[in-house]
Each structure stands twice: as structure tokens, then as C-alpha cells.
Amino acid sequence: MKKRVVGSAIATAVLMLLAATPVRAQRTAVHEGYWIGFGFGGGTVLGEDFFDGDAKFGGSGFLRMGGSPSQQLLIGGELIGWGTDQADVQIARGAMMFTAMYFPSPKGGFYVKGSAGFAGRTVETTYYLPFLPPGVAANVSEDDGGIGLGAGLGYDIQVARNFFITPALDFVYTGTEGDGASLLLFTVGATWH
């Protein structure tokens, strides 16, 4: 099931990138003033020993906002994260970072992105103990913080003057205390400039 979510997100991103060619020929991307974007998709965690195999896949999402100093540069902040669960364990990783998005072509929608800030990890385990009544459980939660670094690329597909559909691929390193891991996230978002 989780592989299907990630596969669907990848397929959607590829289709949107392919559809961007005729749109790009018709319009010029406009990046000005304040902007905000959010999106959802799937992804995987790399280097996480807590889960095995398929459990490394999960859902992902982001929220970004900021300003446009120029047509080719957007700066701001972002919240980006990933989460999954298996059996009685839920794990989430995320980051709150300063981000800069650079568009190499002033008329194009393709961008590259760099980010830096703070990261966190939460692991919640549910224990069903024999001395508790059936259906009653004990939850144990562990939270860690650290450094967050990110890089990514995407494409703003302009569908209206100030509205874009944005498929993106993000790599986020979450360096939490003694337990760093990297996230590879595929998302499709909506952005307003």
C-alpha cells in the first residue's frame, strides 16, 4: 500500500513535468512579491535502522512561504516532514529551515533549492501489557532534535497568473542526536506568488 502511494506520487510528478512543456511555451512564470506553497506526497527514509524494508516508506508534506527578491530567487522558510507507522510503532522526521529557491531561467519554471535549519524526530511505541485490560495500552514517546539540511529541485507549472502546480523532489538530512537519517521525498504542491 505504501509503495503504491510513493509510486503514485512519482508518476504524478513525471506526468506534470511532461505536461509543463506546452504550458511553458504559452506563458512566462511570474515570481514576484510574497509567495506561499504547500504539498503532499510520499517518500522514504535512508539510514533509519528502526524499521525494516517496506516500513521505510511513508507520507510526506511541506509548507513554504517567503518573498521574491527577484524573478529568479525566492527566499523564505519551510516546514517539511515524513512519517510512517508499522505495527505498534509510529515514527516521524521533519525540519524547520530557511530556504532559497533559484530559477536558472528568468522565464522558466525549473528551480533548485537549498535549505538549512533545525530538525526533529519523534518515535512513539504502543505497548500492550498483560496486566492491563484488553484494548488498554501504554504509549512511550521519544523526541530528539538536531540540525536540518536540504536540497531539492522542482518545476512550477503555471496554471494561472499567480498560481502554480509544483512537483518536487527533496533530499533532507535530519541530524538528530546520534541518530541522523536522510529523507527522499516526492511531493506535488500548489504555490501562489
Secondary structure, DSSP 8 states (H G I E B T S, - for coil): -HHHHHHHHHHHHHHHHHHHHHHHHH------EEEEEEEEEEEEEES--SS-GGGGEEEEEEEEEEEEEETTEEEEEEEEEEEEEETTEEEEEEEEEEEEEE-SSTT--EEEEEEEEEEEEEEEEEE--TTS-TT--EEEEEEEEEEEEEEEEEE-EEEETTEEEEEEEEEEEEEETT--EEEEEEEEEEEE-
